[in-house]
């Protein structure tokens, strides 16, 4: 099942207080970037983020889920209604995320 554009638009609106949040469509799903780094994505209308130490600390009860078959597990963000929490989550995760490789 592909994610709905409406769900992407909702998450992007929730993150609109941050600068440089973007997305890229990939096989019916959406990869999300914060300041050039992959933070997670939207898969089957679920907002999943990389399981960094800070993400685990901010969401200790968050279950690990597979975005798609064969992928690494990611943390499910279920508090998507809380705009401030989502923005704080991305800011906390940023330094722990790998710098993208230059092609």
C-alpha positions, 0 to 999 in steps of 0.5 A: 500500500502506498502512502497518501499525499494527504498524509505527507502534506500533514506531516510536512505541515507539522514540520513547517516550523523547521527550516530545510525539511524536504521529501523525495518520492520513492516507489509510492512512499516518501523519504524525509530529509532534515537539513540534507540528512535522511531522518526517516520517511512515510511508509504505508501512512506511518511516520518512521524515523531512524532509531537514533539514541535521541529518538529512542530517548524521546520515544522510549515506548515507540515500537520498531517497525519495518518500512518495507520488506528487507529494510532496517527497522525504524521507530514509529512516531505515533505522536504526530499531532504534536507539532512541537514534539515532532520539531524537537525530535528532528532537531535532537536527531540531527547530529546523530544522523550520518552525513550524506555521501556525495556522488 
